[in-house]
Amino acid sequence: RAKTLLEYCLKLSHDLQLDVVCEGVESERDLNLVKQFDGSIVQGFLISRPKPFKELVRWLESFESIMTHNGNTLP
């Protein structure tokens, strides 16, 4: 059911040319489900727990450095 609901919501959003953030990605299973669809941004505890601003800035800089070093592109 979750896959069907996600698929239809993302299709509708993409048809309307809306950016989508999939909230609540808390496990590899959740991430793998979202990855089946193109162009989705994920947010949730799997990516990062909430952080104070200064810690968030450090985390983003570190994440960007790792992604760049591994040859990945950031949106």
Predicted model as a PDB file, atoms N, CA, C, CB and O in Angstrom, pLDDT in the B-factor column:
MODEL        1                                                                  
ATOM      1  N   ARG A   1       0.816  -1.205   0.000  1.00 85.00           N  
ATOM      2  CA  ARG A   1       0.000   0.000   0.000  1.00 85.00           C  
ATOM      3  C   ARG A   1       0.855   1.263   0.000  1.00 85.00           C  
ATOM      4  CB  ARG A   1      -0.925   0.002   1.200  1.00 85.00           C  
ATOM      5  O   ARG A   1       0.551   2.229  -0.699  1.00 85.00           O  
ATOM      6  N   ALA A   2       1.931   1.246   0.794  1.00 81.00           N  
ATOM      7  CA  ALA A   2       2.790   2.437   0.885  1.00 81.00           C  
ATOM      8  C   ALA A   2       3.405   2.745  -0.471  1.00 81.00           C  
ATOM      9  CB  ALA A   2       3.903   2.236   1.943  1.00 81.00           C  
ATOM     10  O   ALA A   2       3.476   3.906  -0.876  1.00 81.00           O  
ATOM     11  N   LYS A   3       3.848   1.712  -1.169  1.00 85.00           N  
ATOM     12  CA  LYS A   3       4.471   1.917  -2.481  1.00 85.00           C  
ATOM     13  C   LYS A   3       3.469   2.514  -3.466  1.00 85.00           C  
ATOM     14  CB  LYS A   3       5.029   0.588  -3.029  1.00 85.00           C  
ATOM     15  O   LYS A   3       3.809   3.434  -4.210  1.00 85.00           O  
ATOM     16  N   THR A   4       2.253   2.008  -3.479  1.00 90.00           N  
ATOM     17  CA  THR A   4       1.224   2.514  -4.392  1.00 90.00           C  
ATOM     18  C   THR A   4       0.885   3.961  -4.077  1.00 90.00           C  
ATOM     19  CB  THR A   4      -0.042   1.650  -4.314  1.00 90.00           C  
ATOM     20  O   THR A   4       0.768   4.785  -4.984  1.00 90.00           O  
ATOM     21  N   LEU A   5       0.728   4.275  -2.800  1.00 89.00           N  
ATOM     22  CA  LEU A   5       0.411   5.647  -2.402  1.00 89.00           C  
ATOM     23  C   LEU A   5       1.546   6.596  -2.762  1.00 89.00           C  
ATOM     24  CB  LEU A   5       0.125   5.715  -0.899  1.00 89.00           C  
ATOM     25  O   LEU A   5       1.315   7.682  -3.292  1.00 89.00           O  
ATOM     26  N   LEU A   6       2.779   6.176  -2.469  1.00 89.00           N  
ATOM     27  CA  LEU A   6       3.942   6.999  -2.804  1.00 89.00           C  
ATOM     28  C   LEU A   6       4.027   7.217  -4.315  1.00 89.00           C  
ATOM     29  CB  LEU A   6       5.240   6.340  -2.284  1.00 89.00           C  
ATOM     30  O   LEU A   6       4.264   8.334  -4.776  1.00 89.00           O  
ATOM     31  N   GLU A   7       3.835   6.158  -5.069  1.00 90.00           N  
ATOM     32  CA  GLU A   7       3.913   6.251  -6.530  1.00 90.00           C  
ATOM     33  C   GLU A   7       2.910   7.252  -7.084  1.00 90.00           C  
ATOM     34  CB  GLU A   7       3.679   4.883  -7.162  1.00 90.00           C  
ATOM     35  O   GLU A   7       3.264   8.082  -7.921  1.00 90.00           O  
ATOM     36  N   TYR A   8       1.675   7.185  -6.634  1.00 92.00           N  
ATOM     37  CA  TYR A   8       0.650   8.102  -7.149  1.00 92.00           C  
ATOM     38  C   TYR A   8       0.879   9.542  -6.697  1.00 92.00           C  
ATOM     39  CB  TYR A   8      -0.729   7.644  -6.703  1.00 92.00           C  
ATOM     40  O   TYR A   8       0.668  10.476  -7.471  1.00 92.00           O  
ATOM     41  N   CYS A   9       1.307   9.725  -5.454  1.00 91.00           N  
ATOM     42  CA  CYS A   9       1.598  11.084  -4.975  1.00 91.00           C  
ATOM     43  C   CYS A   9       2.753  11.703  -5.753  1.00 91.00           C  
ATOM     44  CB  CYS A   9       1.927  11.068  -3.472  1.00 91.00           C  
ATOM     45  O   CYS A   9       2.690  12.871  -6.135  1.00 91.00           O  
ATOM     46  N   LEU A  10       3.809  10.923  -5.988  1.00 89.00           N  
ATOM     47  CA  LEU A  10       4.959  11.446  -6.727  1.00 89.00           C  
ATOM     48  C   LEU A  10       4.609  11.701  -8.189  1.00 89.00           C  
ATOM     49  CB  LEU A  10       6.137  10.476  -6.634  1.00 89.00           C  
ATOM     50  O   LEU A  10       5.058  12.689  -8.770  1.00 89.00           O  
ATOM     51  N   LYS A  11       3.810  10.818  -8.789  1.00 90.00           N  
ATOM     52  CA  LYS A  11       3.395  11.039 -10.178  1.00 90.00           C  
ATOM     53  C   LYS A  11       2.588  12.323 -10.290  1.00 90.00           C  
ATOM     54  CB  LYS A  11       2.571   9.843 -10.700  1.00 90.00           C  
ATOM     55  O   LYS A  11       2.829  13.127 -11.191  1.00 90.00           O  
ATOM     56  N   LEU A  12       1.642  12.525  -9.394  1.00 92.00           N  
ATOM     57  CA  LEU A  12       0.838  13.743  -9.410  1.00 92.00           C  
ATOM     58  C   LEU A  12       1.722  14.975  -9.222  1.00 92.00           C  
ATOM     59  CB  LEU A  12      -0.242  13.688  -8.316  1.00 92.00           C  
ATOM     60  O   LEU A  12       1.574  15.959  -9.946  1.00 92.00           O  
ATOM     61  N   SER A  13       2.631  14.928  -8.263  1.00 90.00           N  
ATOM     62  CA  SER A  13       3.527  16.052  -8.017  1.00 90.00           C  
ATOM     63  C   SER A  13       4.396  16.355  -9.225  1.00 90.00           C  
ATOM     64  CB  SER A  13       4.400  15.770  -6.813  1.00 90.00           C  
ATOM     65  O   SER A  13       4.572  17.517  -9.591  1.00 90.00           O  
ATOM     66  N   HIS A  14       4.940  15.316  -9.846  1.00 87.00           N  
ATOM     67  CA  HIS A  14       5.781  15.515 -11.025  1.00 87.00           C  
ATOM     68  C   HIS A  14       4.962  16.037 -12.203  1.00 87.00           C  
ATOM     69  CB  HIS A  14       6.478  14.205 -11.409  1.00 87.00           C  
ATOM     70  O   HIS A  14       5.426  16.903 -12.946  1.00 87.00           O  
ATOM     71  N   ASP A  15       3.743  15.514 -12.377  1.00 92.00           N  
ATOM     72  CA  ASP A  15       2.867  16.007 -13.443  1.00 92.00           C  
ATOM     73  C   ASP A  15       2.555  17.498 -13.267  1.00 92.00           C  
ATOM     74  CB  ASP A  15       1.561  15.198 -13.471  1.00 92.00           C  
ATOM     75  O   ASP A  15       2.398  18.231 -14.243  1.00 92.00           O  
ATOM     76  N   LEU A  16       2.470  17.925 -12.017  1.00 94.00           N  
ATOM     77  CA  LEU A  16       2.203  19.336 -11.710  1.00 94.00           C  
ATOM     78  C   LEU A  16       3.487  20.157 -11.621  1.00 94.00           C  
ATOM     79  CB  LEU A  16       1.430  19.450 -10.401  1.00 94.00           C  
ATOM     80  O   LEU A  16       3.449  21.343 -11.292  1.00 94.00           O  
ATOM     81  N   GLN A  17       4.622  19.523 -11.915  1.00 92.00           N  
ATOM     82  CA  GLN A  17       5.942  20.151 -11.882  1.00 92.00           C  
ATOM     83  C   GLN A  17       6.258  20.757 -10.507  1.00 92.00           C  
ATOM     84  CB  GLN A  17       6.030  21.230 -12.958  1.00 92.00           C  
ATOM     85  O   GLN A  17       6.764  21.874 -10.400  1.00 92.00           O  
ATOM     86  N   LEU A  18       5.946  19.995  -9.478  1.00 91.00           N  
ATOM     87  CA  LEU A  18       6.222  20.408  -8.107  1.00 91.00           C  
ATOM     88  C   LEU A  18       7.433  19.648  -7.584  1.00 91.00           C  
ATOM     89  CB  LEU A  18       4.991  20.172  -7.198  1.00 91.00           C  
ATOM     90  O   LEU A  18       7.607  18.466  -7.883  1.00 91.00           O  
ATOM     91  N   ASP A  19       8.265  20.324  -6.806  1.00 88.00           N  
ATOM     92  CA  ASP A  19       9.356  19.647  -6.124  1.00 88.00           C  
ATOM     93  C   ASP A  19       8.773  18.846  -4.967  1.00 88.00           C  
ATOM     94  CB  ASP A  19      10.430  20.663  -5.623  1.00 88.00           C  
ATOM     95  O   ASP A  19       7.802  19.266  -4.337  1.00 88.00           O  
ATOM     96  N   VAL A  20       9.366  17.701  -4.694  1.00 88.00           N  
ATOM     97  CA  VAL A  20       8.845  16.814  -3.664  1.00 88.00           C  
ATOM     98  C   VAL A  20       9.940  16.505  -2.658  1.00 88.00           C  
ATOM     99  CB  VAL A  20       8.292  15.514  -4.283  1.00 88.00           C  
ATOM    100  O   VAL A  20      11.078  16.215  -3.027  1.00 88.00           O  
ATOM    101  N   VAL A  21       9.583  16.570  -1.385  1.00 90.00           N  
ATOM    102  CA  VAL A  21      10.463  16.119  -0.315  1.00 90.00           C  
ATOM    103  C   VAL A  21       9.730  14.982   0.394  1.00 90.00           C  
ATOM    104  CB  VAL A  21      10.839  17.298   0.685  1.00 90.00           C  
ATOM    105  O   VAL A  21       8.648  15.174   0.949  1.00 90.00           O  
ATOM    106  N   CYS A  22      10.331  13.808   0.367  1.00 91.00           N  
ATOM    107  CA  CYS A  22       9.741  12.652   1.044  1.00 91.00           C  
ATOM    108  C   CYS A  22      10.224  12.655   2.498  1.00 91.00           C  
ATOM    109  CB  CYS A  22      10.125  11.304   0.318  1.00 91.00           C  
ATOM    110  O   CYS A  22      11.377  12.333   2.786  1.00 91.00           O  
ATOM    111  N   GLU A  23       9.335  13.017   3.384  1.00 91.00           N  
ATOM    112  CA  GLU A  23       9.630  13.125   4.810  1.00 91.00           C  
ATOM    113  C   GLU A  23       9.409  11.763   5.471  1.00 91.00           C  
ATOM    114  CB  GLU A  23       8.742  14.220   5.481  1.00 91.00           C  
ATOM    115  O   GLU A  23       8.570  10.976   5.033  1.00 91.00           O  
ATOM    116  N   GLY A  24      10.158  11.507   6.509  1.00 91.00           N  
ATOM    117  CA  GLY A  24       9.949  10.288   7.285  1.00 91.00           C  
ATOM    118  C   GLY A  24      10.800   9.120   6.831  1.00 91.00           C  
ATOM    119  O   GLY A  24      10.492   7.972   7.153  1.00 91.00           O  
ATOM    120  N   VAL A  25      11.869   9.390   6.088  1.00 92.00           N  
ATOM    121  CA  VAL A  25      12.766   8.319   5.656  1.00 92.00           C  
ATOM    122  C   VAL A  25      13.644   7.960   6.857  1.00 92.00           C  
ATOM    123  CB  VAL A  25      13.641   8.755   4.401  1.00 92.00           C  
ATOM    124  O   VAL A  25      14.596   8.669   7.186  1.00 92.00           O  
ATOM    125  N   GLU A  26      13.305   6.857   7.493  1.00 93.00           N  
ATOM    126  CA  GLU A  26      13.974   6.482   8.739  1.00 93.00           C  
ATOM    127  C   GLU A  26      14.724   5.167   8.645  1.00 93.00           C  
ATOM    128  CB  GLU A  26      12.973   6.399   9.844  1.00 93.00           C  
ATOM    129  O   GLU A  26      15.387   4.774   9.604  1.00 93.00           O  
ATOM    130  N   SER A  27      14.637   4.472   7.508  1.00 92.00           N  
ATOM    131  CA  SER A  27      15.320   3.186   7.374  1.00 92.00           C  
ATOM    132  C   SER A  27      15.803   3.012   5.937  1.00 92.00           C  
ATOM    133  CB  SER A  27      14.383   2.017   7.781  1.00 92.00           C  
ATOM    134  O   SER A  27      15.381   3.730   5.030  1.00 92.00           O  
ATOM    135  N   GLU A  28      16.697   2.043   5.752  1.00 91.00           N  
ATOM    136  CA  GLU A  28      17.162   1.710   4.401  1.00 91.00           C  
ATOM    137  C   GLU A  28      15.982   1.273   3.535  1.00 91.00           C  
ATOM    138  CB  GLU A  28      18.241   0.593   4.449  1.00 91.00           C  
ATOM    139  O   GLU A  28      15.937   1.572   2.342  1.00 91.00           O  
ATOM    140  N   ARG A  29      15.039   0.574   4.133  1.00 90.00           N  
ATOM    141  CA  ARG A  29      13.842   0.126   3.405  1.00 90.00           C  
ATOM    142  C   ARG A  29      13.059   1.330   2.860  1.00 90.00           C  
ATOM    143  CB  ARG A  29      12.932  -0.732   4.329  1.00 90.00           C  
ATOM    144  O   ARG A  29      12.631   1.330   1.706  1.00 90.00           O  
ATOM    145  N   ASP A  30      12.879   2.352   3.704  1.00 89.00           N  
ATOM    146  CA  ASP A  30      12.195   3.572   3.265  1.00 89.00           C  
ATOM    147  C   ASP A  30      12.955   4.223   2.112  1.00 89.00           C  
ATOM    148  CB  ASP A  30      12.047   4.566   4.438  1.00 89.00           C  
ATOM    149  O   ASP A  30      12.362   4.612   1.105  1.00 89.00           O  
ATOM    150  N   LEU A  31      14.280   4.337   2.271  1.00 89.00           N  
ATOM    151  CA  LEU A  31      15.108   4.976   1.253  1.00 89.00           C  
ATOM    152  C   LEU A  31      15.034   4.201  -0.060  1.00 89.00           C  
ATOM    153  CB  LEU A  31      16.566   5.080   1.731  1.00 89.00           C  
ATOM    154  O   LEU A  31      14.890   4.804  -1.124  1.00 89.00           O  
ATOM    155  N   ASN A  32      15.131   2.884   0.001  1.00 88.00           N  
ATOM    156  CA  ASN A  32      15.065   2.072  -1.213  1.00 88.00           C  
ATOM    157  C   ASN A  32      13.727   2.219  -1.917  1.00 88.00           C  
ATOM    158  CB  ASN A  32      15.314   0.612  -0.882  1.00 88.00           C  
ATOM    159  O   ASN A  32      13.670   2.191  -3.147  1.00 88.00           O  
ATOM    160  N   LEU A  33      12.660   2.373  -1.164  1.00 89.00           N  
ATOM    161  CA  LEU A  33      11.340   2.575  -1.764  1.00 89.00           C  
ATOM    162  C   LEU A  33      11.293   3.911  -2.511  1.00 89.00           C  
ATOM    163  CB  LEU A  33      10.236   2.526  -0.678  1.00 89.00           C  
ATOM    164  O   LEU A  33      10.809   3.973  -3.642  1.00 89.00           O  
ATOM    165  N   VAL A  34      11.787   4.962  -1.894  1.00 89.00           N  
ATOM    166  CA  VAL A  34      11.775   6.280  -2.525  1.00 89.00           C  
ATOM    167  C   VAL A  34      12.704   6.314  -3.744  1.00 89.00           C  
ATOM    168  CB  VAL A  34      12.190   7.360  -1.510  1.00 89.00           C  
ATOM    169  O   VAL A  34      12.397   6.971  -4.739  1.00 89.00           O  
ATOM    170  N   LYS A  35      13.835   5.610  -3.668  1.00 87.00           N  
ATOM    171  CA  LYS A  35      14.806   5.610  -4.769  1.00 87.00           C  
ATOM    172  C   LYS A  35      14.241   5.020  -6.060  1.00 87.00           C  
ATOM    173  CB  LYS A  35      16.041   4.835  -4.363  1.00 87.00           C  
ATOM    174  O   LYS A  35      14.794   5.242  -7.137  1.00 87.00           O  
ATOM    175  N   GLN A  36      13.157   4.280  -5.958  1.00 86.00           N  
ATOM    176  CA  GLN A  36      12.541   3.689  -7.147  1.00 86.00           C  
ATOM    177  C   GLN A  36      11.929   4.749  -8.058  1.00 86.00           C  
ATOM    178  CB  GLN A  36      11.474   2.685  -6.738  1.00 86.00           C  
ATOM    179  O   GLN A  36      11.591   4.467  -9.208  1.00 86.00           O  
ATOM    180  N   PHE A  37      11.789   5.961  -7.543  1.00 81.00           N  
ATOM    181  CA  PHE A  37      11.165   7.041  -8.289  1.00 81.00           C  
ATOM    182  C   PHE A  37      12.178   8.162  -8.485  1.00 81.00           C  
ATOM    183  CB  PHE A  37       9.897   7.560  -7.562  1.00 81.00           C  
ATOM    184  O   PHE A  37      12.957   8.462  -7.580  1.00 81.00           O  
ATOM    185  N   ASP A  38      12.171   8.779  -9.662  1.00 73.00           N  
ATOM    186  CA  ASP A  38      13.146   9.814 -10.004  1.00 73.00           C  
ATOM    187  C   ASP A  38      12.818  11.148  -9.352  1.00 73.00           C  
ATOM    188  CB  ASP A  38      13.220   9.986 -11.506  1.00 73.00           C  
ATOM    189  O   ASP A  38      11.655  11.505  -9.165  1.00 73.00           O  
ATOM    190  N   GLY A  39      13.879  11.873  -9.014  1.00 63.00           N  
ATOM    191  CA  GLY A  39      13.745  13.271  -8.642  1.00 63.00           C  
ATOM    192  C   GLY A  39      13.203  13.562  -7.268  1.00 63.00           C  
ATOM    193  O   GLY A  39      12.751  14.678  -7.013  1.00 63.00           O  
ATOM    194  N   SER A  40      13.233  12.595  -6.375  1.00 75.00           N  
ATOM    195  CA  SER A  40      12.703  12.833  -5.040  1.00 75.00           C  
ATOM    196  C   SER A  40      13.824  13.181  -4.072  1.00 75.00           C  
ATOM    197  CB  SER A  40      11.933  11.609  -4.543  1.00 75.00           C  
ATOM    198  O   SER A  40      14.901  12.585  -4.102  1.00 75.00           O  
ATOM    199  N   ILE A  41      13.554  14.144  -3.226  1.00 85.00           N  
ATOM    200  CA  ILE A  41      14.477  14.538  -2.168  1.00 85.00           C  
ATOM    201  C   ILE A  41      13.972  13.858  -0.897  1.00 85.00           C  
ATOM    202  CB  ILE A  41      14.564  16.124  -2.005  1.00 85.00           C  
ATOM    203  O   ILE A  41      12.765  13.791  -0.662  1.00 85.00           O  
ATOM    204  N   VAL A  42      14.888  13.360  -0.087  1.00 88.00           N  
ATOM    205  CA  VAL A  42      14.460  12.681   1.127  1.00 88.00           C  
ATOM    206  C   VAL A  42      14.878  13.458   2.364  1.00 88.00           C  
ATOM    207  CB  VAL A  42      15.030  11.270   1.177  1.00 88.00           C  
ATOM    208  O   VAL A  42      15.868  14.190   2.372  1.00 88.00           O  
ATOM    209  N   GLN A  43      14.088  13.268   3.400  1.00 89.00           N  
ATOM    210  CA  GLN A  43      14.355  13.895   4.690  1.00 89.00           C  
ATOM    211  C   GLN A  43      13.900  12.909   5.754  1.00 89.00           C  
ATOM    212  CB  GLN A  43      13.622  15.293   4.835  1.00 89.00           C  
ATOM    213  O   GLN A  43      12.849  12.282   5.623  1.00 89.00           O  
ATOM    214  N   GLY A  44      14.678  12.778   6.782  1.00 91.00           N  
ATOM    215  CA  GLY A  44      14.283  11.893   7.873  1.00 91.00           C  
ATOM    216  C   GLY A  44      15.471  11.510   8.724  1.00 91.00           C  
ATOM    217  O   GLY A  44      16.603  11.903   8.445  1.00 91.00           O  
ATOM    218  N   PHE A  45      15.208  10.740   9.764  1.00 92.00           N  
ATOM    219  CA  PHE A  45      16.244  10.373  10.718  1.00 92.00           C  
ATOM    220  C   PHE A  45      17.356   9.552  10.089  1.00 92.00           C  
ATOM    221  CB  PHE A  45      15.641   9.609  11.858  1.00 92.00           C  
ATOM    222  O   PHE A  45      18.480   9.576  10.590  1.00 92.00           O  
ATOM    223  N   LEU A  46      17.084   8.821   9.002  1.00 89.00           N  
ATOM    224  CA  LEU A  46      18.147   8.074   8.339  1.00 89.00           C  
ATOM    225  C   LEU A  46      19.210   9.025   7.803  1.00 89.00           C  
ATOM    226  CB  LEU A  46      17.576   7.214   7.200  1.00 89.00           C  
ATOM    227  O   LEU A  46      20.398   8.705   7.832  1.00 89.00           O  
ATOM    228  N   ILE A  47      18.800  10.176   7.320  1.00 85.00           N  
ATOM    229  CA  ILE A  47      19.719  11.161   6.765  1.00 85.00           C  
ATOM    230  C   ILE A  47      20.403  11.931   7.892  1.00 85.00           C  
ATOM    231  CB  ILE A  47      18.976  12.129   5.820  1.00 85.00           C  
ATOM    232  O   ILE A  47      21.629  12.035   7.922  1.00 85.00           O  
ATOM    233  N   SER A  48      19.615  12.465   8.810  1.00 85.00           N  
ATOM    234  CA  SER A  48      20.166  13.199   9.942  1.00 85.00           C  
ATOM    235  C   SER A  48      19.067  13.501  10.954  1.00 85.00           C  
ATOM    236  CB  SER A  48      20.841  14.502   9.471  1.00 85.00           C  
ATOM    237  O   SER A  48      17.924  13.787  10.596  1.00 85.00           O  
ATOM    238  N   ARG A  49      19.435  13.431  12.189  1.00 89.00           N  
ATOM    239  CA  ARG A  49      18.533  13.871  13.252  1.00 89.00           C  
ATOM    240  C   ARG A  49      18.558  15.402  13.297  1.00 89.00           C  
ATOM    241  CB  ARG A  49      18.945  13.255  14.642  1.00 89.00           C  
ATOM    242  O   ARG A  49      19.506  16.005  12.794  1.00 89.00           O  
ATOM    243  N   PRO A  50      17.547  16.045  13.883  1.00 90.00           N  
ATOM    244  CA  PRO A  50      17.569  17.502  14.003  1.00 90.00           C  
ATOM    245  C   PRO A  50      18.828  17.972  14.735  1.00 90.00           C  
ATOM    246  CB  PRO A  50      16.312  17.998  14.739  1.00 90.00           C  
ATOM    247  O   PRO A  50      19.303  17.321  15.666  1.00 90.00           O  
ATOM    248  N   LYS A  51      19.359  19.122  14.289  1.00 92.00           N  
ATOM    249  CA  LYS A  51      20.599  19.653  14.849  1.00 92.00           C  
ATOM    250  C   LYS A  51      20.478  21.156  15.090  1.00 92.00           C  
ATOM    251  CB  LYS A  51      21.784  19.357  13.914  1.00 92.00           C  
ATOM    252  O   LYS A  51      19.727  21.840  14.395  1.00 92.00           O  
ATOM    253  N   PRO A  52      21.217  21.669  16.075  1.00 95.00           N  
ATOM    254  CA  PRO A  52      21.327  23.118  16.220  1.00 95.00           C  
ATOM    255  C   PRO A  52      22.004  23.689  14.964  1.00 95.00           C  
ATOM    256  CB  PRO A  52      22.133  23.495  17.516  1.00 95.00           C  
ATOM    257  O   PRO A  52      22.727  22.977  14.268  1.00 95.00           O  
ATOM    258  N   PHE A  53      21.769  24.957  14.684  1.00 95.00           N  
ATOM    259  CA  PHE A  53      22.231  25.568  13.435  1.00 95.00           C  
ATOM    260  C   PHE A  53      23.720  25.383  13.181  1.00 95.00           C  
ATOM    261  CB  PHE A  53      21.913  27.032  13.444  1.00 95.00           C  
ATOM    262  O   PHE A  53      24.107  24.950  12.095  1.00 95.00           O  
ATOM    263  N   LYS A  54      24.562  25.700  14.157  1.00 95.00           N  
ATOM    264  CA  LYS A  54      26.014  25.602  13.950  1.00 95.00           C  
ATOM    265  C   LYS A  54      26.439  24.166  13.651  1.00 95.00           C  
ATOM    266  CB  LYS A  54      26.765  26.122  15.184  1.00 95.00           C  
ATOM    267  O   LYS A  54      27.303  23.932  12.807  1.00 95.00           O  
ATOM    268  N   GLU A  55      25.838  23.223  14.334  1.00 94.00           N  
ATOM    269  CA  GLU A  55      26.150  21.815  14.074  1.00 94.00           C  
ATOM    270  C   GLU A  55      25.649  21.403  12.690  1.00 94.00           C  
ATOM    271  CB  GLU A  55      25.525  20.909  15.162  1.00 94.00           C  
ATOM    272  O   GLU A  55      26.300  20.618  12.001  1.00 94.00           O  
ATOM    273  N   LEU A  56      24.505  21.927  12.285  1.00 91.00           N  
ATOM    274  CA  LEU A  56      23.965  21.639  10.960  1.00 91.00           C  
ATOM    275  C   LEU A  56      24.892  22.139   9.866  1.00 91.00           C  
ATOM    276  CB  LEU A  56      22.587  22.265  10.800  1.00 91.00           C  
ATOM    277  O   LEU A  56      25.114  21.441   8.877  1.00 91.00           O  
ATOM    278  N   VAL A  57      25.433  23.333  10.028  1.00 92.00           N  
ATOM    279  CA  VAL A  57      26.365  23.894   9.043  1.00 92.00           C  
ATOM    280  C   VAL A  57      27.595  22.991   8.912  1.00 92.00           C  
ATOM    281  CB  VAL A  57      26.789  25.337   9.446  1.00 92.00           C  
ATOM    282  O   VAL A  57      28.029  22.691   7.800  1.00 92.00           O  
ATOM    283  N   ARG A  58      28.155  22.560  10.042  1.00 92.00           N  
ATOM    284  CA  ARG A  58      29.311  21.650  10.000  1.00 92.00           C  
ATOM    285  C   ARG A  58      28.944  20.337   9.318  1.00 92.00           C  
ATOM    286  CB  ARG A  58      29.837  21.374  11.424  1.00 92.00           C  
ATOM    287  O   ARG A  58      29.717  19.811   8.517  1.00 92.00           O  
ATOM    288  N   TRP A  59      27.773  19.814   9.632  1.00 90.00           N  
ATOM    289  CA  TRP A  59      27.319  18.554   9.038  1.00 90.00           C  
ATOM    290  C   TRP A  59      27.161  18.702   7.525  1.00 90.00           C  
ATOM    291  CB  TRP A  59      25.985  18.106   9.674  1.00 90.00           C  
ATOM    292  O   TRP A  59      27.589  17.826   6.773  1.00 90.00           O  
ATOM    293  N   LEU A  60      26.558  19.787   7.076  1.00 87.00           N  
ATOM    294  CA  LEU A  60      26.371  20.014   5.639  1.00 87.00           C  
ATOM    295  C   LEU A  60      27.701  20.133   4.911  1.00 87.00           C  
ATOM    296  CB  LEU A  60      25.543  21.270   5.407  1.00 87.00           C  
ATOM    297  O   LEU A  60      27.869  19.587   3.821  1.00 87.00           O  
ATOM    298  N   GLU A  61      28.642  20.845   5.510  1.00 88.00           N  
ATOM    299  CA  GLU A  61      29.970  20.983   4.891  1.00 88.00           C  
ATOM    300  C   GLU A  61      30.651  19.624   4.782  1.00 88.00           C  
ATOM    301  CB  GLU A  61      30.855  21.958   5.705  1.00 88.00           C  
ATOM    302  O   GLU A  61      31.262  19.315   3.759  1.00 88.00           O  
ATOM    303  N   SER A  62      30.551  18.829   5.811  1.00 88.00           N  
ATOM    304  CA  SER A  62      31.145  17.496   5.803  1.00 88.00           C  
ATOM    305  C   SER A  62      30.452  16.608   4.768  1.00 88.00           C  
ATOM    306  CB  SER A  62      31.057  16.857   7.203  1.00 88.00           C  
ATOM    307  O   SER A  62      31.116  15.890   4.020  1.00 88.00           O  
ATOM    308  N   PHE A  63      29.145  16.656   4.727  1.00 80.00           N  
ATOM    309  CA  PHE A  63      28.369  15.859   3.774  1.00 80.00           C  
ATOM    310  C   PHE A  63      28.722  16.247   2.343  1.00 80.00           C  
ATOM    311  CB  PHE A  63      26.858  16.040   4.018  1.00 80.00           C  
ATOM    312  O   PHE A  63      28.926  15.378   1.494  1.00 80.00           O  
ATOM    313  N   GLU A  64      28.795  17.537   2.075  1.00 81.00           N  
ATOM    314  CA  GLU A  64      29.132  18.013   0.731  1.00 81.00           C  
ATOM    315  C   GLU A  64      30.529  17.550   0.335  1.00 81.00           C  
ATOM    316  CB  GLU A  64      29.039  19.551   0.660  1.00 81.00           C  
ATOM    317  O   GLU A  64      30.753  17.150  -0.807  1.00 81.00           O  
ATOM    318  N   SER A  65      31.469  17.604   1.277  1.00 80.00           N  
ATOM    319  CA  SER A  65      32.834  17.169   1.006  1.00 80.00           C  
ATOM    320  C   SER A  65      32.866  15.673   0.672  1.00 80.00           C  
ATOM    321  CB  SER A  65      33.743  17.470   2.215  1.00 80.00           C  
ATOM    322  O   SER A  65      33.549  15.264  -0.267  1.00 80.00           O  
ATOM    323  N   ILE A  66      32.147  14.875   1.419  1.00 77.00           N  
ATOM    324  CA  ILE A  66      32.100  13.429   1.176  1.00 77.00           C  
ATOM    325  C   ILE A  66      31.465  13.139  -0.178  1.00 77.00           C  
ATOM    326  CB  ILE A  66      31.318  12.713   2.297  1.00 77.00           C  
ATOM    327  O   ILE A  66      31.979  12.323  -0.943  1.00 77.00           O  
ATOM    328  N   MET A  67      30.360  13.794  -0.475  1.00 73.00           N  
ATOM    329  CA  MET A  67      29.675  13.566  -1.749  1.00 73.00           C  
ATOM    330  C   MET A  67      30.568  13.947  -2.923  1.00 73.00           C  
ATOM    331  CB  MET A  67      28.364  14.361  -1.805  1.00 73.00           C  
ATOM    332  O   MET A  67      30.638  13.217  -3.912  1.00 73.00           O  
ATOM    333  N   THR A  68      31.245  15.076  -2.823  1.00 74.00           N  
ATOM    334  CA  THR A  68      32.125  15.535  -3.893  1.00 74.00           C  
ATOM    335  C   THR A  68      33.304  14.581  -4.061  1.00 74.00           C  
ATOM    336  CB  THR A  68      32.627  16.960  -3.607  1.00 74.00           C  
ATOM    337  O   THR A  68      33.684  14.241  -5.181  1.00 74.00           O  
ATOM    338  N   HIS A  69      33.871  14.160  -2.950  1.00 69.00           N  
ATOM    339  CA  HIS A  69      35.022  13.233  -2.980  1.00 69.00           C  
ATOM    340  C   HIS A  69      34.640  11.903  -3.633  1.00 69.00           C  
ATOM    341  CB  HIS A  69      35.552  12.982  -1.547  1.00 69.00           C  
ATOM    342  O   HIS A  69      35.461  11.295  -4.319  1.00 69.00           O  
ATOM    343  N   ASN A  70      33.410  11.451  -3.427  1.00 63.00           N  
ATOM    344  CA  ASN A  70      32.951  10.181  -3.983  1.00 63.00           C  
ATOM    345  C   ASN A  70      32.426  10.318  -5.408  1.00 63.00           C  
ATOM    346  CB  ASN A  70      31.876   9.597  -3.103  1.00 63.00           C  
ATOM    347  O   ASN A  70      31.965   9.341  -6.000  1.00 63.00           O  
ATOM    348  N   GLY A  71      32.495  11.534  -5.961  1.00 66.00           N  
ATOM    349  CA  GLY A  71      32.059  11.750  -7.342  1.00 66.00           C  
ATOM    350  C   GLY A  71      30.558  11.886  -7.508  1.00 66.00           C  
ATOM    351  O   GLY A  71      30.054  11.828  -8.629  1.00 66.00           O  
ATOM    352  N   ASN A  72      29.847  12.065  -6.429  1.00 60.00           N  
ATOM    353  CA  ASN A  72      28.394  12.257  -6.504  1.00 60.00           C  
ATOM    354  C   ASN A  72      28.086  13.729  -6.692  1.00 60.00           C  
ATOM    355  CB  ASN A  72      27.692  11.717  -5.233  1.00 60.00           C  
ATOM    356  O   ASN A  72      28.867  14.590  -6.288  1.00 60.00           O  
ATOM    357  N   THR A  73      26.966  14.013  -7.295  1.00 55.00           N  
ATOM    358  CA  THR A  73      26.548  15.405  -7.465  1.00 55.00           C  
ATOM    359  C   THR A  73      25.418  15.715  -6.498  1.00 55.00           C  
ATOM    360  CB  THR A  73      26.106  15.681  -8.924  1.00 55.00           C  
ATOM    361  O   THR A  73      24.596  14.856  -6.180  1.00 55.00           O  
ATOM    362  N   LEU A  74      25.395  16.922  -6.052  1.00 50.00           N  
ATOM    363  CA  LEU A  74      24.329  17.376  -5.169  1.00 50.00           C  
ATOM    364  C   LEU A  74      23.304  18.159  -5.978  1.00 50.00           C  
ATOM    365  CB  LEU A  74      24.896  18.242  -4.014  1.00 50.00           C  
ATOM    366  O   LEU A  74      23.657  18.867  -6.922  1.00 50.00           O  
ATOM    367  N   PRO A  75      22.037  18.029  -5.607  1.00 49.00           N  
ATOM    368  CA  PRO A  75      21.004  18.787  -6.336  1.00 49.00           C  
ATOM    369  C   PRO A  75      21.132  20.273  -6.121  1.00 49.00           C  
ATOM    370  CB  PRO A  75      19.621  18.339  -5.916  1.00 49.00           C  
ATOM    371  O   PRO A  75      20.342  21.046  -6.663  1.00 49.00           O  
TER     372      PRO A  75                                                      
ENDMDL                                                                          
END                                                                             
